[in-house]
């Protein structure tokens, strides 16, 4: 299964937060799933940590990416920019654009782990929560 994750579910997964739904936790912890991490998620983690809004540091999150075999860090490139929906705010658009682009690239259904109402309501990608 191919999974893109939004920032807060990823932070909650890495910090074992009870805020993460059981379904999201199960999907993110399954080593047979490919977790596609948009680069904007890493930037948001860096920003949120520096502003003391989360306890997970950028370095800790990066270490998880670098040591896991089923995590793919996806860059913000022109293919994502081209396909990203302008109907969402910029961060959400990049994350949704990454999901749409990777679905096309891998010719697979790609689900997005998010609790974000705007993304869910947009119905642009399959959402897991």
C-alpha positions as CSV (number, residue, x, y, z in Angstrom):
1,X,0.0,0.0,0.0
2,X,1.2,3.5,-0.8
3,X,0.6,6.1,1.8
4,X,1.3,9.9,2.0
5,X,1.2,11.4,5.4
6,X,0.2,14.9,6.5
7,X,2.4,16.6,9.2
8,X,0.4,16.1,12.4
9,X,-0.3,12.4,11.9
10,X,3.4,11.9,11.2
11,X,4.4,13.8,14.3
12,X,1.8,12.0,16.4
13,X,3.0,8.6,15.0
14,X,6.7,9.3,15.8
15,X,5.8,10.6,19.3
16,X,3.3,7.8,20.0
17,X,0.6,10.4,20.7
18,X,-2.9,9.1,21.6
19,X,-4.2,11.8,19.2
20,X,-3.4,9.5,16.3
21,X,-6.4,7.3,15.2
22,X,-5.9,3.6,15.6
23,X,-6.4,3.1,11.8
24,X,-3.7,5.7,11.0
25,X,-1.4,4.1,13.5
26,X,-1.9,0.7,12.0
27,X,-1.2,1.8,8.5
28,X,1.8,3.9,9.4
29,X,3.3,1.1,11.5
30,X,2.9,-1.6,8.8
31,X,6.4,-2.2,7.3
32,X,4.9,-3.5,4.1
33,X,3.4,0.0,3.3
34,X,5.5,2.6,1.5
35,X,5.2,5.8,3.5
36,X,5.7,8.8,1.2
37,X,6.7,11.8,3.1
38,X,6.3,15.2,1.3
39,X,9.3,17.4,2.0
40,X,7.0,20.1,3.2
41,X,6.2,17.8,6.2
42,X,9.8,17.9,7.2
43,X,9.9,21.7,6.8
44,X,6.8,22.0,9.0
45,X,8.3,19.8,11.7
46,X,11.4,22.0,11.7
47,X,9.3,25.2,12.0
48,X,6.9,23.8,14.6
49,X,9.8,22.5,16.8
50,X,11.7,25.8,16.5
51,X,8.5,27.6,17.6
52,X,8.0,25.2,20.5
53,X,4.7,23.9,19.2
54,X,5.9,20.2,19.1
55,X,8.5,18.2,21.0
56,X,9.8,16.2,18.0
57,X,12.9,17.8,16.5
58,X,13.7,17.9,12.9
59,X,16.8,15.8,13.6
60,X,14.8,13.1,15.3
61,X,12.3,13.0,12.4
62,X,15.1,13.0,9.8
63,X,16.8,10.1,11.6
64,X,13.5,8.1,11.3
65,X,13.4,8.8,7.6
66,X,17.1,7.8,7.1
67,X,16.9,4.6,9.1
68,X,13.6,3.2,7.8
69,X,13.4,1.1,4.6
70,X,9.8,1.9,3.9
71,X,9.9,5.7,4.0
72,X,10.4,7.8,0.8
73,X,11.1,11.5,1.2
74,X,9.4,13.1,-1.7
75,X,10.8,16.5,-3.0
76,X,8.7,19.5,-3.9
77,X,9.4,19.6,-7.6
78,X,7.7,20.9,-10.7
79,X,5.6,17.8,-11.1
80,X,4.0,18.4,-7.6
81,X,3.6,22.2,-8.2
82,X,1.9,21.5,-11.6
83,X,-0.7,19.2,-10.1
84,X,-1.2,20.7,-6.7
85,X,-4.8,22.1,-6.3
86,X,-5.0,25.8,-5.7
87,X,-8.3,25.3,-3.9
88,X,-6.4,24.4,-0.7
89,X,-4.0,26.4,1.4
90,X,-0.4,26.1,0.2
91,X,0.8,23.5,2.7
92,X,-2.3,21.2,2.1
93,X,-2.0,21.8,-1.7
94,X,1.6,20.5,-1.7
95,X,0.7,17.5,0.4
96,X,-2.3,16.6,-1.8
97,X,-0.3,17.4,-4.9
98,X,2.3,14.9,-3.7
99,X,-0.3,12.2,-3.2
100,X,-1.8,12.8,-6.7
101,X,1.6,12.9,-8.4
102,X,2.8,9.7,-6.7
103,X,-0.4,7.9,-7.6
104,X,0.3,8.8,-11.2
105,X,4.0,8.0,-10.9
106,X,3.5,4.5,-9.4
107,X,0.2,3.8,-11.2
108,X,-1.2,2.9,-7.7
109,X,-3.9,4.2,-5.4
110,X,-2.2,6.5,-2.9
111,X,-4.1,7.3,0.3
112,X,-3.4,10.3,2.5
113,X,-3.3,10.0,6.3
114,X,-4.8,13.2,7.6
115,X,-7.3,14.6,10.0
116,X,-7.5,17.8,8.0
117,X,-11.1,18.7,7.3
118,X,-10.3,20.8,4.2
119,X,-8.4,18.0,2.6
120,X,-11.0,15.4,3.5
121,X,-13.8,17.6,2.2
122,X,-12.0,18.3,-1.0
123,X,-12.3,14.6,-2.0
124,X,-9.3,15.0,-4.2
125,X,-7.5,11.9,-2.8
126,X,-8.5,8.9,-0.7
127,X,-8.1,9.8,3.0
128,X,-7.4,7.5,5.9
129,X,-8.1,8.5,9.5
